[in-house]
Amino acid sequence: MYRRSFVRALRAVAAGALASPLLAACASAPATPTAPPPTPAASAPPTVQPSPSPSPVTATATQPPTATALPTVTPSPSVVATRSPSPTAPGMRSPSATSSIKVGDPAVQVFLWGNPQTDLQLRLAKGGGFGWIKQSFEWRYIEPHVKGTFDWGEPDRVVSAVNAAGLKLIARVDNQPVWARADKVFPVVGPPDKLSDFTDFLSAMAARYKGRIHAYEIWNEPNLAREWGNKPPDPKGYVQMVAASYKALKAIDPNALVITAGMAPTTASGAIAMPDVDFLKAMYQAGLKGNFDLLGVHAAGYKAPPEASPDEVAKNPQYNHNEGAAGRIYCFRHVEDLRAVMTANGDAERRVAVMEMGWTSDDRPNSLYRWHSVTEAEKADYLVRAFKFARANWSPWMGMMTIIYQCAPHWTKNDEQYYWCITNPDGTSRPAYDELKKYLGGS
């Protein structure tokens, strides 16, 4: 879903250059709604977390028709959260590394890189009942100029702060340095020319932060061309990356968890994107099994309540944006479609981690996300219900569930990411934070 930005002016130029061919490529396609906005990743110190350059994640061409109000249709979910929550994963025969993770273990994505509010952000997370923090560690800012020369100042500060707060840390690692690709696609994200450059970097991280970084997410949304060097999505290439990363990390820190990149829910296909279900199937065909600890997924709720099934969403134009069967992806429970692929490939013992989940309140007239905007009160209700549903129905295979976001301090109402947040830029709470704190037992 969510991507990144360094300095707004720099990224705006790049985003425009990338958006034009993507939009042109899709110009004749049916209107396809966008997923949540790209997640801004860490900025280079000493700047505060960068402003995001909005860029639709599904690489779709046309803005959704939102001129008229959507009808208020409420589905009758076929599955109801009736079973008691399971705090752990009983009977799971998957690797013991994940056995201590609770079903629906709460996590939240934060932006601590260069952030003067680091202590406040961590107090909010812990006080809200979250046990896990997700933070981006951009390769390009830690090994920026030449292979083997590192700048550990900011990552040291972030890791130490999270450890001191008593929280577990998920590090999302991506964003290659300029020197790692001959075509120098910076700031576009793409795999390095030599995979060993990336795995050597991971080895250096693992050696420095052994026992202090608890999980590594390898890359982000590789089913999108813009996350893969503007080249067509390459499931085999990504499997090679995650398998090599798994081997490198486990050789140094066997207890660190390796999570596959969350994939973007999308109905786009061809050179610009691949639907996440198709991408996952191809990953298994390329040898994914046995090369990760948890499958990373993205689970935006869009317009539907969390209990609505993909089948129900496919039948409801309000929720599927008039895309019919293809629109089944626009719901929280699309996770079940991905889980079915795991099961079909004999990987039912492996667990899943939701790396991004949420609902947006972005009702701005020209927003690409307006069609699936909800109120802040609905966001609060849906997020709590999502945890309740997962804990009751997705045991024992669900692991961490990561909410987006605690707002970065400089975000404003001009930033799409602002509307997904559960807190405000000044650190005050929104209804979603308050309700989650009650449910999760925060202090």
C-alpha positions in Angstrom: 0.0 0.0 0.0 1.9 2.9 1.4 5.1 4.2 0.2 7.6 6.8 0.8 9.1 10.2 0.2 12.4 11.9 1.0 12.1 15.6 0.4 8.7 16.6 -1.0 10.1 18.6 -3.9 12.4 15.8 -5.0 9.8 13.1 -4.8 7.1 15.2 -6.5 9.3 15.3 -9.6 9.9 11.6 -9.5 6.3 10.7 -8.7 5.1 12.7 -11.7 7.6 11.1 -14.0 6.5 7.6 -12.8 2.8 8.4 -12.7 2.5 9.5 -16.3 3.4 6.2 -17.9 1.5 4.2 -15.4 -1.6 6.2 -16.0 -1.2 6.1 -19.7 -0.8 2.4 -19.6 -4.1 2.1 -17.9 -6.1 4.8 -19.6 -8.4 2.5 -21.4 -9.1 0.2 -18.5 -12.2 0.3 -16.4 -12.2 2.6 -13.4 -10.3 0.8 -10.6 -10.2 2.3 -7.2 -6.9 2.9 -5.5 -5.6 1.3 -2.4 -4.4 3.4 0.5 -1.6 5.9 -0.2 2.1 4.9 -0.3 3.7 4.6 3.1 6.4 7.3 3.6 9.5 5.6 4.8 12.3 7.1 6.9 14.1 10.2 5.8 17.8 10.7 6.0 18.8 12.3 9.3 18.8 14.9 10.6 15.6 15.9 8.9 12.3 15.0 10.5 10.2 12.3 8.8 9.6 13.4 5.2 6.3 14.5 3.7 4.9 11.8 1.5 4.4 12.1 -2.2 0.9 10.8 -2.8 0.9 8.0 -5.3 -1.9 5.5 -5.8 -0.8 2.0 -4.9 -2.7 0.1 -7.4 -1.3 2.1 -10.3 -4.7 2.7 -11.8 -5.7 5.3 -14.3 -9.0 6.8 -13.6 -10.3 8.6 -10.6 -13.2 6.8 -9.0 -16.7 8.3 -9.6 -17.5 10.0 -6.4 -19.6 12.9 -7.5 -22.8 11.4 -6.0 -23.3 10.0 -2.6 -22.9 6.2 -2.3 -26.0 4.3 -1.2 -26.0 3.1 2.4 -26.1 -0.7 2.0 -25.1 -2.9 4.9 -24.2 -6.6 4.1 -25.1 -9.4 6.4 -21.7 -11.0 7.0 -21.8 -14.8 6.6 -19.1 -15.4 9.2 -19.6 -14.0 12.7 -16.9 -13.7 15.4 -18.3 -16.2 17.8 -15.4 -18.3 19.0 -13.4 -17.2 22.0 -10.1 -15.4 21.2 -7.0 -17.6 21.3 -4.1 -15.7 23.0 -1.5 -18.0 21.4 -1.4 -20.5 18.6 -2.3 -23.8 20.2 -1.5 -27.0 18.3 0.5 -25.1 15.7 3.3 -27.2 14.2 5.0 -24.3 12.5 8.5 -23.2 13.5 8.8 -22.5 17.2 10.0 -19.0 16.4 6.4 -17.8 15.9 4.8 -19.8 18.7 5.0 -17.0 21.2 3.1 -14.6 18.9 -0.5 -14.1 19.9 -3.3 -14.4 17.4 -4.0 -10.8 16.4 -0.9 -9.5 18.3 -1.3 -5.7 18.0 1.3 -3.7 16.2 1.3 -0.1 14.9 3.4 1.6 12.2 5.3 4.7 13.4 7.8 7.1 12.0 10.7 7.6 14.4 13.5 8.4 11.9 14.7 11.9 12.7 11.5 12.4 14.8 11.9 14.7 17.8 8.7 13.2 19.2 10.2 9.7 19.4 9.5 9.3 23.1 6.0 10.5 22.8 5.3 8.2 19.9 6.6 5.2 21.8 4.5 6.2 24.9 1.4 6.4 22.8 2.1 3.0 21.3 2.7 1.2 24.5 -0.1 3.1 26.3 -2.4 2.1 23.5 -1.9 -1.6 24.1 0.5 -2.2 21.2 3.3 -4.7 21.8 5.0 -4.3 18.4 6.3 -1.3 16.5 6.9 -1.3 12.7 9.5 1.1 11.5 11.2 1.5 8.1 14.9 1.1 7.9 15.9 2.4 4.5 19.0 0.8 3.1 19.9 3.9 1.1 20.3 6.0 4.3 22.3 3.4 6.3 24.8 2.4 3.6 24.4 5.5 1.4 27.6 6.1 -0.6 29.6 2.9 -1.0 29.3 -0.7 -0.1 30.6 -1.5 3.3 30.5 2.0 4.7 27.6 2.5 7.1 26.0 5.4 9.0 24.5 3.7 12.1 23.7 6.9 14.0 20.0 7.1 13.4 19.2 3.4 13.4 21.1 3.0 16.7 19.0 5.8 18.2 15.7 4.3 16.9 16.5 0.7 18.0 17.7 1.8 21.4 14.6 3.9 22.0 12.2 1.1 21.0 14.1 -1.4 23.2 14.1 1.0 26.1 10.3 1.3 25.8 9.9 -2.4 26.1 8.4 -2.9 22.7 9.2 -5.4 20.0 10.5 -4.1 16.7 9.6 -5.0 13.1 12.1 -3.5 10.7 10.9 -3.0 7.1 14.0 -3.0 4.9 14.0 -1.8 1.3 15.0 1.3 -0.7 18.3 0.6 -2.4 21.2 3.1 -2.5 22.1 4.7 -5.8 25.3 2.7 -6.0 23.4 -0.6 -5.9 21.9 -0.3 -9.4 23.6 0.6 -12.6 20.5 2.3 -13.9 20.4 4.5 -10.8 16.6 4.7 -10.6 16.7 6.6 -7.3 14.3 7.6 -5.8 12.3 4.8 -7.5 12.6 1.6 -5.5 14.1 -1.5 -7.1 16.1 -4.6 -6.3 19.9 -4.3 -6.4 21.8 -5.5 -9.4 23.7 -7.9 -7.1 21.4 -9.6 -4.6 24.5 -10.2 -2.4 24.7 -6.4 -1.8 21.4 -6.5 -0.1 22.0 -9.7 1.9 25.4 -8.4 3.0 23.6 -5.3 4.3 21.0 -7.5 6.1 23.9 -9.5 7.6 25.4 -6.3 8.9 22.1 -5.2 10.5 21.6 -8.6 12.1 25.1 -8.6 13.6 24.6 -5.1 15.0 21.1 -5.6 16.3 21.0 -9.3 17.2 18.2 -9.8 19.7 17.2 -6.1 19.4 15.3 -6.2 16.1 12.8 -8.9 16.4 11.5 -9.2 12.9 12.5 -8.2 9.4 10.0 -7.4 6.6 11.8 -8.0 3.3 10.9 -5.2 0.9 7.4 -3.8 0.2 4.8 -4.6 -2.3 6.9 -6.3 -4.9 3.8 -7.0 -7.0 4.0 -3.4 -8.2 6.3 -2.3 -10.9 7.1 0.9 -9.1 8.5 -1.1 -6.2 10.6 -3.2 -8.5 12.6 -0.7 -10.5 9.8 0.1 -12.9 10.0 -3.4 -14.3 7.1 -5.9 -14.5 6.5 -7.7 -11.2 8.8 -10.7 -10.9 7.6 -13.3 -8.4 10.6 -15.5 -9.0 13.0 -12.6 -8.6 11.3 -11.7 -5.3 11.5 -15.3 -4.0 15.2 -15.3 -4.8 15.5 -12.1 -2.7 13.5 -13.4 0.3 15.2 -16.8 0.3 18.6 -15.3 0.3 17.5 -12.8 3.0 16.2 -15.6 5.1 19.4 -17.5 4.9 21.5 -14.5 5.7 19.5 -13.3 8.7 19.1 -16.8 10.2 22.8 -17.4 10.0 23.5 -14.6 12.4 20.3 -14.2 14.4 18.3 -17.4 14.3 15.6 -16.0 16.6 14.8 -13.0 14.3 11.6 -13.5 12.3 11.6 -13.1 8.5 8.4 -11.8 7.1 7.7 -11.6 3.4 6.7 -8.2 1.9 3.1 -7.2 2.2 1.6 -7.2 -1.3 -0.6 -4.5 -2.6 -4.3 -5.4 -3.1 -4.9 -4.5 -6.8 -7.0 -5.5 -9.8 -4.3 -4.0 -12.1 -2.2 -6.4 -14.2 0.4 -6.6 -16.9 3.6 -4.6 -16.8 2.6 -2.3 -14.0 1.2 -4.7 -11.4 0.1 -8.2 -10.6 -2.9 -9.1 -8.3 -1.6 -10.2 -4.9 -3.2 -13.7 -5.1 -1.7 -14.4 -8.5 1.7 -13.1 -7.3 1.6 -15.4 -4.3 0.7 -18.4 -6.4 3.7 -17.7 -8.6 5.9 -17.2 -5.5 5.0 -20.7 -4.3 5.7 -22.1 -7.8 9.1 -20.4 -7.6 10.0 -22.1 -4.3 8.8 -19.8 -1.6 7.9 -22.5 0.9 10.4 -22.9 3.7 12.1 -19.6 3.1 10.1 -17.3 5.5 8.6 -17.3 9.0 5.4 -15.4 8.4 3.6 -14.4 5.2 3.2 -10.6 5.1 -0.2 -9.3 3.8 -1.9 -5.9 3.5 -5.4 -5.7 4.6 -7.1 -2.4 4.1 -10.8 -2.5 4.8 -11.9 0.0 2.1 -15.7 0.7 2.5 -16.8 -2.6 3.9 -17.0 -3.5 7.6 -14.4 -6.0 8.8 -16.8 -9.0 9.0 -17.8 -8.7 5.3 -16.5 -11.6 3.3 -14.9 -11.3 -0.2 -17.9 -13.0 -1.7 -20.3 -10.5 -0.1 -18.1 -7.6 -1.3 -18.1 -9.0 -4.8 -21.9 -8.8 -4.8 -22.2 -5.3 -3.3 -21.5 -2.4 -5.7 -21.0 0.0 -2.8 -18.1 -2.1 -1.5 -16.6 -3.3 -4.8 -16.7 0.0 -6.6 -18.8 -1.6 -9.4 -16.0 -4.0 -10.2 -18.0 -7.1 -9.5 -16.0 -10.3 -8.8 -12.7 -8.6 -9.3 -13.6 -6.2 -6.5 -13.6 -9.0 -3.9 -10.2 -7.7 -2.8 -11.7 -4.5 -1.3 -12.2 -5.8 2.2 -10.3 -6.8 5.3 -11.1 -10.4 4.9 -9.3 -10.5 1.5 -6.6 -12.0 3.8 -8.5 -15.2 3.6 -8.0 -15.4 -0.2 -4.2 -15.3 0.4 -4.4 -17.8 3.2 -6.2 -20.2 0.8 -3.2 -20.0 -1.5 -0.9 -21.0 1.4 -3.1 -23.9 2.3 -3.4 -25.1 -1.3 0.4 -25.2 -1.4 0.8 -27.3 1.7 1.9 -24.4 3.9 -1.0 -24.3 6.3 1.4 -24.6 9.3 3.0 -21.3 8.4 1.4 -18.2 9.9 0.4 -14.8 8.5 1.3 -11.3 9.6 -0.9 -8.3 8.6 1.7 -5.6 7.9 -0.7 -2.8 7.1 -4.4 -2.5 7.9 -6.9 0.3 8.4 -9.7 2.5 7.1 -9.4 6.0 5.8 -11.5 9.1 6.6 -10.3 10.9 3.5 -13.4 12.6 2.2 -11.7 15.4 0.4 -13.6 16.2 -2.9 -10.7 15.3 -5.2 -9.3 12.4 -3.2 -8.8 9.1 -5.0 -9.8 7.5 -1.7 -13.1 9.4 -1.2 -15.1 6.5 -2.5 -14.2 4.3 0.5 -13.9 7.0 3.1 -15.5 6.3 6.5 -16.0 8.6 9.5 -13.5 8.7 12.4 -16.2 6.9 14.5 -16.6 4.2 11.9 -12.8 3.8 11.7 -12.6 3.3 15.4 -15.5 0.8 15.4 -14.1 -1.2 12.4 -10.6 -1.5 13.8 -11.8 -2.9 17.1 -14.1 -5.3 15.3 -11.3 -6.3 13.0 -9.2 -7.5 15.9 -12.2 -9.2 17.5 -13.0 -11.0 14.2 -9.4 -12.1 13.6 -9.0 -13.4 17.1 -12.2 -15.4 16.9 -11.9 -16.7 13.4 -8.3 -16.7 12.3 -6.8 -18.9 15.0 -4.2 -20.4 15.0 -2.7 -19.0 11.8 -2.9 -15.2 12.3 0.1 -13.4 13.9 0.7 -9.7 14.3 -1.7 -7.2 12.9 -0.2 -3.8 12.1 -2.4 -0.7 12.1 -1.5 2.4 10.0 -0.5 4.8 11.5 0.5 7.0 14.4 0.8 10.3 12.6 4.2 11.8 11.9 4.4 15.2 13.5 4.6 17.2 10.2 1.7 15.6 8.4 -1.3 17.9 7.5 -4.7 17.5 6.0 -3.0 17.8 2.6 -1.4 14.4 3.1 -3.4 11.2 2.3 -1.6 9.4 5.2 -3.1 11.8 7.7 -6.5 10.3 7.2 -5.5 6.7 8.0 -4.0 7.7 11.3 -5.3 6.8 14.8 -3.5 9.8 16.4 -3.0 13.4 15.4 0.3 15.0 14.4 0.6 16.6 17.8 0.2 13.3 19.5 -3.4 13.7 20.7 -5.7 10.8 20.2 -8.5 10.1 17.7 -11.5 7.9 18.4 -9.7 4.9 16.9 -6.8 5.2 19.3 -9.2 5.6 22.3 -11.3 2.6 21.4 -8.3 0.4 20.6 -6.7 1.4 23.9 -9.9 0.2 25.7 -10.0 -3.1 23.8 -6.3 -3.9 23.8 -6.0 -3.1 27.5 -3.6 -0.1 27.2 -2.7 2.0 30.2 
